[in-house]
Amino acid sequence: MENKNNPKTIKAWAMFDWANSAYNLVITSTIFPAYYVAITANPKNGDHVSFFGHSFINTALSNYALAAAYLVMVLLLPILSSIADYRGNKKIFMQFFTWIGALSCCCLFFFKAESLEFGIICFALAAIGYSGGFVFYNSYLPEIATLDMQDKVSAKGFTYGYIGSVLLQLICLVFVLKPDLFGLNGGSAARLSFLLVGLWWIGFAYIPFSILPKGSPNAQVHNHHIIKGGFIELAKVWAKVKSMPLLKRFLPAFFFYSMGVQTIMLVAAGFGAKELKMPTSGLIEIILIIQLVAIGGATIMSRLSGVYGNIKVLAGVVVIWIGACIAAYFTTNIPQFFALAIVVGLIMGGIQSLSRSTYSKYLPQDIPDTASYFSFYDVTEKLAIVGGMFSFAFIEELTGSMRNSALALCVFFIVGLVLLISLLVAEKKVRKNSEFSAA
């Protein structure tokens, strides 16, 4: 795309985050987890539920469902994104996954205790729609912004997402906390929120759909079948990624610390509901605090990266994440959870925004389309979610406590920190060699 840094295009791009972040807040972080725990809780049998004849702890089942959804995307995204680059039609894929996610959220309106299998399947499909749309959304970043603007534009996207999701969350909060005013009960008010998420998601997504370019084909002549051409494109990109020393080092570091970050984001509400017996209203308040603080966190990290460099800032944030996991293990009351939420909010927005722009900076800036390149980023993140969520659920089932699962996440952050330090050393060597060659 020739006209980079166009304000209208950047705002339209950021509106996609505004549209789909409502899913992330309402479905994965607040109202759905609280509703799900409420309708499946049964202390007499250890909160076990039956899913197609198999018994699971209720929260472990939802975590396994998310892990399975992201595993599906790990298998599909490299193929789909390479096809999108080969044909130059990534916006169509972006629209397809958006519709899957939005319709699945609308279908959750019909989820009740007696239809557990239906609800879990819709929950998993919504996650597939969300993650599928995001890879193509992320791939627009180097297309719409120059190298020096990518940290700022990435932060803008996350900021729009946090603001949009908070606005819808406040609307849903009115229904959930005051259902009587609308002739509803607690359950129907929660399910109405799921319907609103789907409508919000697809409605606002049409702003970027109408303005963003459809993509540019990386193949001048389509000499191959679309599937074969996609695999050929993927092989080309993989060969190039392997030849980029900094990108090769960044992806493993991103993988390990993302195992911790993404898992904490997805289980925070369930942790509060189960370990601290927090009511739905309290959970929503805490997640709203996280979202609002995250707006400032994304902006602060963007500015700090300009002073200290992306990798140093990322390493510092990972250290704070390690402290947060240890603090979660010892959290026993709601005030402590509120304090922890503020810290998590600050580092959550920053690490997501800075990770995306760091990866974008390591990419070649002159390629016609970038979906295939960003599929490696998104597959790394989705694999991290699969590993993190599975580990969290497995440890909970093994030990009977989500606290032990939270503490175990420290291991992933520590490995990620070591790899970031290694990347920092490699980055300095590359910079010195570049200066030597220029001289």
N, C-alpha and C positions, 0 to 999 in steps of 0.2 A: 504494500500500500504506500503510494508515494507521499501523500499528505499526512505525515505523522504529526502528533501533538495537536490535532484538531480538537478544540474544546467540546464541540457538539458530539463528535465520535466518542471521545473519552467519557463524557457524561452518559451517553447511551450504553456504552460498554459497562460502566459501573452500575447502571440500572439493572443489569442481569443479576448482580450480587444482591441488590435491593429486593429483587423478585424472589430468588430461591433461598435466601438466608432465613426467610420466615419458616421454611421447612426445618432448617437446622435448629432453630430456636424452639419452635412449638412442638415439633414431632420428636426430635432426638434429645432435646434438652429439658423441656419443662412439662407441658400439659400431658403429652402422650405417656411418658414414663410414669408420672404420678397416677394417671388414669389406669394404665396397665397394671401397676402394682396393686392398686385398689381393687380391681375386679378379679385379680388372680391370687390375692393373698389368702392363705389358709394355714395359719401357724400350726394347726393340729397335725398336718402332714408335711411340715417343714417347707411350706410354700411350694410344693411340687405341683406341676400341671401335666396333663396328658396331651401330647402333640402327635397326632397320627399314631396313637397307641404306645408312644414312648414317653417315659417320665423324665421331666427336667425340673430343676429349680426355676421359678418364674423368671427372675432377672437373668439367669444364665441362658435361658432359652432365647430371650430377646437379643442378648449379646451374640449368641451363636448365629441368629438370623442375620444380624448386621454383618458378621464375619463372612457368612456364606454369600451375601449380596455383593460384598466388595471383592470376594474371590471370583465371582462371575465376571465382574468388571475387569479384574486383572487379566483374565483370559481373553476378553473381547476387545478392550480398548486399543491395544497395539495394532490389531488387525483393522478395526474401524477407522482409527485415526490415520493409518497409512493409506487406506482407501480414500479417505477425505482429502489427503494431500495429493494423491495421485490424480483424483478427479477434480479437485478444487471446489468441493461442495460441503465444507465443514459446517456451515450454518444449518444445513438440512439435518445433519446429525444432532446438532445442538437443539434444534426444535423437536426432533423425535424424542430425545431423552427427557426434555422438559415436559412434553405431553404425558409420557409414562409416569413421571414423578407426580405431576399435578393431579392426574386422574386417580392415581393410587391414594393420594391424600384425601381426595373427595370420597373415595370408596370406604375409607376408615370411618366415615360418618355412620356406617352400618355395623361397626365392630362392637360386639358385646361379649360377655363372658362365655355364652353358649356357642359362639362362633370364633373360637380361639384360632383355629387353623386359617380361616379366612383373614383375620386381622393380622396375623404374623406374616402371611404371604404379601398382603398389601403393604405392610411395614417394610418388608424387604424390597419390594418393587419400587417403593418411594425412594429408598436409598440408592437403588440402581439408577433411577432417573436423575437424582441429584448429582451423583458422582459422574455419570455419563455426560451430562450437560457441562459440568465444570471443566473437563479436560479441553473441550473445544473453546470454551470461554477463556481459559487461561492462555491458550495458544494465540489469542489475538494481541496479547500484551506487547511483544516485540514488533508487531505489525502497526500498532497505533501510537507507540511512544518511542522516542529516541533513547539511546542508552542512558543519557544523563537524566532522563525523566522517569525511568521505569520504577525506581523505588517510590517516587511520589505518586505515580499513577496507580501502582499496585496498592498502596496505602489508601488511595481514594476509593478503590473498589471495595476494600474491606470496610471502610468507613460507611459507605452507602449501604452495605449489607447490614451492618450493625444498626444503623438508624432505621432502615426499613423494617427489619425484623422486630425491633423494639416497638415501633408504631403498631404493627399488627398484634404483637403480644399484649399491648395495653388494651386494644379492642377486645381481644379474647379474654383478658383478665376481667373485664366488666361482666361478661357472660358467666364466667366460671365462679366469680365471687358473689355475684348478685343474680343468680338464675331465676329467682322468684319474680323479678321485675319483668321478665320476658316469658313467663309461664313455662319455665324449664326446670329440670332437676339437675343435680351435679353432673350426672353421667351424660345426659343429653347436651348440656352446655359444653362439656369437653369435646363431645363428638361434633358439635357445631363448629368448634375451633378448627378441627381437622378439615372440615369442608371449606372454611374460609381460607385456610392455608393454600389449598389447591387452586381456588379461584384467584387469590392474590398472586400466586406464583405464575400461572399462565397469563393472567391479565397484564401484569407489568413486564413480563418477558417480551411482549410484542413491541416494546419500545426499542430494545437493542435489535430485535429481529427485523425491524423496519429500516434501521440505519446502518448497522454493521455490514461490511462487504461479505459476499458469499464465500470468498476464498479464491486463491489463485492456484491452478493446477501446477504441480511440479514436473509433470510430463508434458512435453510439447505435443506429442502425438501418442494417442492411446493404442499402442500396438498389442496390448495384452488384455485378457479377460480381467474384469474389474477386481476379482479376488486375487488372481495371480499378480496383477499390477500392484495391488496393495502390499502383498508380501515382498515384492521386489523393492518397492519404496521403503518398506520397513528395514530390509536388509541393508540398503544404502545408508539410511539414517544411523542404524546400529554401528556400521563400520566407521562412520564419522564420529559418533559419540565415543567409541573406543580410542580414537586418536586425540581426544581432548583431555589433557592430563588433569586439569582442574575440575572439569565436569565429572570425570570418572571418580574423583575423590569426594566430591560434594554429595553425589547420590547415596553412597553408603551411610554417610553421616546423617543426611536427611532422613534416610530410612529408619535408623535406630532412634533418633530423638522424636521422630513422628510417631513411632509406636507408643511412646508415652503421651505425647501431646494429644493426638487424636482420640486415644482411649479415654483419657481424663475428660475430654469434652463430651464424649458420648455416655459416660457412666456417672457424671457428677450428680445429676438429678436423682438417679436410682440410688446412689450412695446416701444422699440426704434423706430420701424417703425411707430407706430400709434401716440404715445404721443409726440415724438420729431421729427417726419417726417424725419427720417434718411434714406439716400439712401442705397441701397443694399451693396455697397462697404464699407460704414461706418459701417454697421452692422457686416459685415464679419471681418473687422479689429478689432472691439471690442470683438467679440467672439474668435478670434484668440489670442488676448491678454489674455482673461480669460483662455483659454486652456494652453497657455505657462506658465502663472503664476501658474496655478493649478499643474503643474509638480513639481515646487518648494514647493508648499503648501503641497502636499502629503508627500514629503520627510521630510519637517520641522516638520510636525505633528507626523510622525513616530518617529523622534528623541526626540521630546519633551515628547512623551508618555513614553519613556524609562527613563526620568528624573522625571516627575511629575505623571505618571500613566495615563491610557487612559481616565478615567471618568473626571478627573480634566481638561484635555486638551479639551475634548468634551464640557464641560460646558463653558469654556472660549470662545470657537469658537461660541457657540450658542449665547452668549452675543454680539459678533461682528455681527452675523446675524441679531439680533434685530436692531442694529444700522443701518445696511444696508437697512432694510425695511423702516425705518424712513427716511433715506437719499433718497431713491427712490421716496418717496412721494413728496419731495421738489426739486427733480432734474428737471431743466427746460431747460438745454442746453447741447450740445454734450460734451464739456470739463468735465462737472460734471459727465456725464454718463461714460466717459472714466475712471475717477478717481474711480467711484463706481465699474466699471468692474474689476479694479486691485484688489480691496479689496475682491470682490466676488470670483475672481479666486483663491486667496490665501486660502480662507476658504472653497471653494467648494471641491477642491481635497483632502484637509485634512480631512474634516468631512466624506466624503464617504469612503475613505480608512480606517480610524480609526474605523468607525462604523462596517465595515465588519470584521476587525480583532478582535475587541472587542467581537463581537458575537461569532466568531470562538473560542476564548479563553475560553468562558464560556461553550462550549460544551464538552462532554466527548471526550477524545483524542484517545480512543482505539476502537471505533465502526467501523465495516467494511465498511459502506457506510453512507453518510451524507446528501443525497438529501432531505430526509424527514425533517431533522432538519433545513436545510437551507430554506425549503419551508416556514416555519413559519417566517423567516427573510424576505424573498422576498414578501410573502403575506402581511406582515406588511407594507413594503415599497410601494407595489402596492395600498393597501388600503389608504395609506397616499396620494398617487398621485391622486386617485379618489376623496378623500375628498378635497384636496388642489385645484385641477383643477376645480372641481365643484363649490367650494366656490368662487374662483377667477372669474370664468365666471358669476356666479349668481350675485355677487356684482357689476361687470362691467355692466351687463344688468340692474340692479336695480338703479345704480347711474349714469351710463353713463361715468364712468371714470375708467381706469385701475390703476390710482394712489390710489384710495380708496381701491381697491383690494389688492395692494401691502402693504398698511399700515395695513390692517386687518390680514395679515400673522403674524404680531408681536404676536398676541394672541397665535398662535400655538407654536411659539418659546418660549414664556414665560412659557407655560405649560410644554414643554419639558425640560426647564431649571430646573424648580421646581422638576420634576421627576428625573433628573440626580443628583441633590443634595441629594434627598432621597436615590438614589442608592449608592451614595458615603458613606453615613452614614451606610447603610446596609453592604457595602463591608468592612468597618472598623470593624464592629461587627463580621462578618464571619471570618475575619483575626485574630481577638483577640481570638475567640473561638477555631480556629485551633491551635493557639499557646498554648492556655491553655490545649487543648487535648494532644498536643505533649509533653508538659511538664509533 
